[in-house]
């Protein structure tokens, strides 16, 4: 019998709606030359959704061979758009750089994204 991961996704969304906070993901495109204006331009898009942010558990910091540095935060974000490491995340007015992204998608169902962010 297969597990119903769609129900798990609904539960995660409900928990984040009740206990999470609003977060905004900002993505800026690579600069491109605009022939019409003669200028180099970038476009910016934002995505808002719910998530939670924590310090990395058990005081994990700058461990030899690790990419985690002191002050990095762990975020669980339910956005429908997959974050990428060049994105920015704003939480309660504080801006973070997205360092790493790991989709949590058991059985091929995207439930959440786990992010490593840094100020």
N, C-alpha and C positions, 0 to 999 in steps of 0.2 A: 504494500500500500504506500503510495507516494505522499509525502508531506505537502501540505498546502501552504507554500511560501507567500502566496498573495495575502492570506490572513495575517501572517507575520508582518508583512509590510503595513497593513492597516493598523495593526497594534502599535508598531513603531511610530507611525504618523500620529496616532492618538496620544501616545505618551509624550512625544515631542510637542504637540499642540498644548498639552496640559502643563508640562514641566520645562519645556525649552524656552528659547527666546528667538526673536527675529534676527536674522543675519542677512547681510547683503554681499553677494559675490560680484566683483567687478572684473570684467575682462576687456583689455585694450588690445586692439589688433596691431600687427606689425605696421610701422609707418610705410606708406605707399605714396609715390609721386603722383599728383593729380595733374594731368596734362592741361585741363581746362583752366585751373587756377595758378598753375606753376608752383604749387606749394607741396610740401610733404605733409600728409595728413594721416591720422589714426582715428579709428572709431572705437567708442566705448559702449559696452552693453552691460546692464546690471540684471541680476537675478536675485530675488529675495525669497527666503523660505525659513523654516524653523530648524533649530539645531541646539546642541549643548556644547560647552567648551570646558575643558578641565586641564590642569597641569598634568604632565605625563605621570602615570601611576608609580607608586613606590619610589618617588624621588629620582626617577631615571633622568640622568643628565649626562652630558658629554662623555659617554663611555667610550673607551678606546675602540676604534673601528665602527662606531655608531655615527649616524647622521643627526642624532638628536642632540641639541645643545641646551645648555641651561636657559631656562625661560621659555622654551618651546611649549606649545599647548597642543592638546589633542582635541579635535572637533568631530562630532558626529552630526552630519548634515543630511537632511532629507531631500535636498533639491532635485528637481527633475532634469537639470542640466549637469553633466559630469564636470566637476572642477578640474582644472589643469594647473600644474606647478607655477605658471606665470600669473595666475589670478591673484587678486587681492580679496580679503574677506574682512568685512567690517562688523564688529560685534560690540554693541553698547558704546558706539562712538570711537572704538579703538580699531585701528587698521592693522591687519596682519598680512604677511606674504604667505601664500600657499607654497609649502616646501615639497610635500608628498601627498599623493592621493591613493587610497585603496578602496575600491568599490567592495561593498559587502553584498554579494549576490549569490546566496545559496540556491542551488537548483536552477540557476540562470535567471532568477528574479531579483532585480535590483531593489534592495531594501533601504540601504543608507550608503553614505560615503564617509569613510574615516579619513580625516585630514591631519597632517602635521602642519602647524602654522607657527610663524615667527614674527616678532615685531621688528 
